[in-house]
Amino acid sequence: MSAKGRKVLGRGETMAANYAFGPLEDDVIIKHRLLTRTTTTRGEPPLKKLQKKFTSFVVEVEKDEDNYGECEKLSRAFLQELSTFEIPLLKSKAVVGANVREKDNFNELKDDINRQILQAQADIEELKKQLEDSKIERKHKEECETIRKLIALQPPRSETQKIITELEREIAALEAENTASSRMLELRRKQFALLLHVVEELQTTLEEDQKSLIEEMLIAAEEQKSGLEDANGGSEAMVVD
């Protein structure tokens, strides 16, 4: 390839030639050539050679001359060329069959892989669920262990029961003392009420006695005053006489 047919590219890029067709068109052309076998890399294309052999045989057969030997020769050449042309076709057929089987195997392998992927996903989900359950179970165990440690720090049940019995005894004693205190308080309340009543009566009696005493003192004073007036009146009468 000449330098004119190349293009200098930057670092990391490939060298490309100026082709008349694009990559997609090249694929179509190559596929057509492989199917029809009209071209070859070396020599004349097999199909054209077969066509020439057949044309030569037909032309020779259509002649009116006594040419059986030449026709037989051309016939053998055509059949030999046909066999030569058929061998690659058989090879291609075998390759196609192998490719089909390989494709089927690939599809089966793909389906198997897809099933394994689905199974793996299901297993992952199941493991996630088991992990969550394990976390919850572990949390419950840790909580139970914490409660167990707290219980272990507490005194034995017999000692606790002994303390409870002692407390119940103290509570009963306090309740009895409270009942006695309540009764005593009620008695003291009644006595105090009675004392107040007596005090009120004494106060009333004293007030009445004091009032009577004052009245008696006023009466005595009045009487003394009257007596003095009477005495003074008699003295005056004696002086007049």
C-alpha positions in Angstrom: 0.0 0.0 0.0 1.4 3.4 -0.9 1.9 6.3 1.4 -1.0 8.2 -0.3 -3.4 5.5 0.8 -2.5 5.8 4.5 -3.5 8.3 7.1 -1.2 9.3 9.9 -3.1 9.2 13.2 -2.3 10.3 16.7 -0.7 8.3 19.5 -2.8 5.2 20.6 -4.8 5.1 17.3 -4.5 2.6 14.4 -3.5 3.2 10.8 -6.5 3.0 8.4 -6.5 2.8 4.6 -8.9 4.8 2.4 -11.3 2.0 1.5 -14.1 2.5 -1.0 -16.6 0.7 1.3 -17.5 1.1 4.9 -17.1 -1.8 7.5 -20.8 -2.7 7.2 -20.7 -2.9 3.4 -17.5 -4.9 3.6 -19.2 -7.5 5.8 -22.1 -7.8 3.3 -19.7 -8.2 0.4 -17.6 -10.8 2.2 -20.7 -12.7 3.2 -22.0 -12.7 -0.4 -18.6 -13.9 -1.7 -18.4 -16.7 0.8 -21.9 -17.9 -0.1 -21.6 -17.7 -3.8 -17.8 -18.5 -3.9 -17.4 -16.2 -6.9 -14.1 -14.9 -5.7 -10.9 -16.4 -4.3 -7.7 -15.1 -3.0 -5.6 -17.0 -5.5 -6.4 -18.0 -9.0 -9.7 -18.1 -10.7 -12.9 -18.3 -8.6 -14.2 -21.9 -8.4 -17.7 -21.1 -9.6 -16.3 -19.4 -12.7 -14.1 -22.3 -13.4 -17.1 -24.7 -13.0 -19.1 -22.5 -15.2 -16.4 -22.5 -17.9 -16.1 -26.3 -17.7 -19.9 -26.7 -18.1 -20.0 -24.2 -20.9 -17.2 -26.0 -22.8 -18.9 -29.3 -22.3 -22.3 -27.9 -23.6 -20.7 -26.2 -26.5 -18.9 -29.4 -27.5 -22.1 -31.5 -27.1 -24.0 -29.2 -29.3 -21.6 -29.6 -32.2 -22.7 -31.9 -35.0 -19.2 -33.5 -35.3 -18.2 -37.0 -34.2 -16.5 -35.7 -31.0 -17.6 -38.3 -28.4 -14.1 -38.6 -27.1 -13.8 -34.8 -26.6 -17.3 -34.7 -25.0 -16.3 -37.5 -22.6 -13.1 -35.7 -21.8 -14.9 -32.5 -21.1 -17.6 -34.3 -19.2 -15.0 -35.9 -16.9 -13.3 -32.5 -16.5 -16.7 -31.0 -15.6 -17.5 -33.8 -13.1 -14.1 -33.5 -11.6 -14.5 -29.7 -11.3 -17.9 -30.3 -9.8 -16.5 -32.7 -7.3 -13.8 -30.2 -6.5 -16.4 -27.5 -6.1 -18.6 -29.8 -3.9 -15.9 -30.6 -1.4 -15.7 -27.0 0.0 -19.5 -27.0 0.1 -19.5 -30.2 2.1 -16.8 -28.7 4.4 -18.9 -25.6 4.7 -22.0 -27.6 5.5 -20.0 -29.5 8.1 -18.8 -26.2 9.6 -22.3 -24.9 9.5 -23.6 -28.0 11.3 -20.8 -27.7 13.8 -21.6 -24.0 14.3 -25.3 -24.8 14.7 -24.4 -27.5 17.3 -22.0 -25.1 19.0 -24.8 -22.4 19.0 -27.2 -24.9 20.5 -24.6 -25.9 23.1 -24.0 -22.2 23.7 -27.7 -21.6 24.1 -28.0 -24.5 26.5 -25.0 -23.2 28.4 -26.5 -19.7 28.4 -29.9 -21.1 29.7 -28.0 -23.1 32.3 -26.0 -20.0 33.4 -29.3 -18.0 33.5 -30.8 -20.7 35.7 -27.7 -20.6 37.9 -27.9 -16.8 38.1 -31.6 -17.0 39.1 -30.8 -19.7 41.6 -27.9 -17.7 42.9 -30.1 -14.6 43.3 -32.7 -16.7 45.1 -30.0 -18.1 47.3 -28.7 -14.6 48.0 -32.2 -13.4 49.0 -32.6 -16.5 51.2 -29.2 -15.8 52.8 -30.1 -12.1 53.3 -33.3 -13.3 55.1 -31.3 -15.8 57.1 -28.8 -13.0 57.9 -31.6 -10.7 59.1 -33.0 -13.5 61.2 -29.6 -14.2 62.6 -29.1 -10.5 63.5 -32.5 -10.5 65.3 -31.7 -13.8 67.1 -28.3 -12.4 68.1 -29.9 -9.2 69.4 -32.4 -11.3 71.5 -29.5 -13.4 72.8 -27.6 -10.2 73.8 -30.6 -8.8 75.5 -31.1 -12.1 77.3 -27.5 -12.1 78.3 -27.8 -8.6 79.7 -30.9 -9.6 81.7 -29.1 -12.7 82.9 -26.1 -10.6 84.1 -28.5 -8.2 85.9 -30.3 -11.1 87.5 -26.9 -12.5 88.5 -26.1 -9.3 90.3 -29.3 -9.6 92.4 -29.2 -11.5 95.7 -30.5 -15.1 95.9 -34.2 -15.7 95.9 -34.1 -17.1 99.5 -32.4 -13.9 100.7 -34.8 -11.8 98.7 -37.8 -13.7 100.2 -36.3 -13.2 103.7 -36.0 -9.5 103.1 -39.6 -9.4 101.8 -40.8 -11.3 104.8 -39.0 -8.9 107.1 -40.4 -5.9 105.2 -43.9 -7.4 105.5 -43.4 -7.9 109.2 -42.2 -4.3 109.5 -45.2 -3.1 107.4 -47.6 -5.1 109.7 -46.0 -3.5 112.8 -46.2 -0.1 111.3 -49.8 -0.7 110.4 -50.6 -1.8 113.9 -48.7 1.2 115.3 -50.6 3.4 112.9 -53.9 1.9 114.0 -53.0 2.4 117.7 -51.9 5.9 117.0 -55.1 6.6 115.2 -57.1 5.3 118.1 -55.0 7.3 120.6 -55.4 10.4 118.4 -59.1 9.8 118.2 -59.2 9.5 122.0 -57.2 12.6 122.4 -59.4 14.4 120.0 -62.5 13.4 122.0 -60.8 14.4 125.3 -59.8 17.7 123.8 -63.3 18.3 122.6 -64.6 17.4 126.0 -62.0 19.7 127.6 -63.1 22.5 125.3 -66.7 21.9 126.2 -65.8 22.1 129.9 -63.8 25.2 129.4 -66.6 26.8 127.5 -69.0 25.9 130.3 -66.6 27.1 133.0 -66.1 30.3 131.0 -69.9 30.7 130.7 -70.3 30.0 134.5 -67.5 32.5 135.3 -69.0 35.1 133.2 -72.4 34.6 134.8 -70.8 34.5 138.3 -68.9 37.7 137.4 -72.0 39.3 136.2 -73.9 38.3 139.3 -71.1 39.6 141.5 -71.0 42.9 139.7 -74.8 43.1 140.0 -74.5 42.3 143.7 -71.7 44.9 144.2 -73.8 47.5 142.4 -76.8 46.6 144.5 -74.7 46.8 147.7 -73.3 50.1 146.5 -76.7 51.4 145.9 -77.8 50.2 149.2 -74.8 51.8 150.9 -75.4 55.0 149.1 -79.1 55.0 150.2 -78.0 54.3 153.7 -75.6 57.2 153.7 -78.2 59.4 152.3 -80.6 58.3 155.0 -78.0 58.9 157.7 -77.2 62.3 156.4 -80.9 63.2 156.4 -81.3 62.2 160.1 -78.3 64.3 161.1 -79.7 67.3 159.5 -83.0 66.8 161.3 -81.2 66.5 164.6 -79.4 69.8 164.0 -82.6 71.5 163.3 -84.1 70.4 166.5 
